[in-house]
Structure formats: C-alpha cells, structure tokens
Amino acid sequence: MLEKMGLTREKMQMGDALFFYQLLFPICNPKKFGIAGDPHHPYYTEVTNFSNLCACTLGFIGGQYSHAFKAIKVQELVHFDGVIVRNSALGRSNGSVYQ
C-alpha cells in the first residue's frame, strides 16, 4: 500500500517528513488521489469545510455585525500545524508557540 502511495527507497533515506505527515493527515481529499483501495479519510479539507461552516453559521462570514473574516484555507491550517510541530513538539521553544 505504501508503494502505491509513492513511498520509495529515496524518500525513506532522505526522511521526507511531509510525505509521512500526509499519510497520517491527508492534505488533499484522498478520494481524488486515484489510488484504488485507499483507506484514508479527508482531514484538512474536512477541517476547513467545518471551520468555515461554523464561521458562517455564527455570522462571521457574510454577517454585517462582526469583524472582517476571511474563509480559512487548507494552506493556513497546514502551516499552523507545522509551526506547532517545529516549535512545541520538538522542544525548540519550550512549548511557547506564540513567542
């Protein structure tokens, strides 16, 4: 299955972190990958959809009585999660994400 998803000897040796991260948390919708029998469920696309839906129902998107709110994009969520991994999980800033 990993070979179908693109795992190669080179990726194993160079430690392609984003490849392995995407195995756990797919950045794009796995239904559109074209891999037969892919057991993954969408992660970031679903988080984005539900976050924007929540903001819309609360009146942040399209509402007239709130602050300006831009719809959340998948790229922003991946970048934010990357900040947490680089700073907190690896102990580089002693858990202070907002430094």
N, C-alpha and C positions, 0 to 999 in steps of 0.2 A: 504494500500500500504506500509506503514512504517513497519507493522508487516511482510509482505512478504520480505522486505529488511533487516530484522533482528533486528528491534527495540524491545527491551524487557524492562520490568519494571526496571531490574537491570541496563541497560545502561542509562536509564533516571535518575536513582538515583545517579549513580556514575559520570554522566556527561562525557561520552566517547566522547571527543572532536573530535577525528579522525573519528569516525563513522558519526557524524553530518557534519563534513567538507566534507567527501566523498559524502554525499547526495547532496551537492552543487557543488563540483568539483570532479567528479569520477577519482580516481587514475588509475584504470584499465579500459579497454574498457567495458562499460555496456552491450554490445551485448554478451559478454562472461560470464556474471553473471548467466545466466539461469533463470532469473525472467521474467515470462510472463507478457507482458504489461508494461515493464519498460520504463518510458518516458525520461530517462536520455540520454544525448549525451556525447560522449567521450570528456574529457577535456585534461588531462595531456598527454595522448597518442597522441592526435592531435597536441598539442603544441610542443611535442618532435619531431614528424614527420616533421612538417613545419619548425621548427628551424633547424633541420639537413638538410632539403631540401634547405633552404636558404643558409646555410653554404656551401653546396655542389655546388650550382649554382654560389656562389661568389668565389669559388676556394679554400676555406679553408680546405675542406676535399678532399684529393686526389690531391690537387694542388701542384705544385713544387715551386711556388714563394711566399709562405706565411709561417707564423709561424705554428708550430705544433698545430693541433686542434683535440681534441677527440670528438667523437659524444656525444651529450647530452643524458643523461639517465633520465628516469622518476623520479628516486630516488633523483637526484640532484635538480630537479625542486620542488619537494615536500619539500625537506629540505630547499631550499632557501625561499619558501613561508612561511614555518614555522618560519624562522628567522624574517621575516617581521612582522608576526603576534605577535610573542613573544616580539619583541623589539619596534616596532613602533606603532602598533595599540593599544597596551595596555599601552603605555606611559612609559614604563620602562626605556627607554634611551632617552627620549625627542625627538624621531624621528630620532636619529642618527643611521641608520642601519649599517654604516661602522665603528663604533667605535671599 
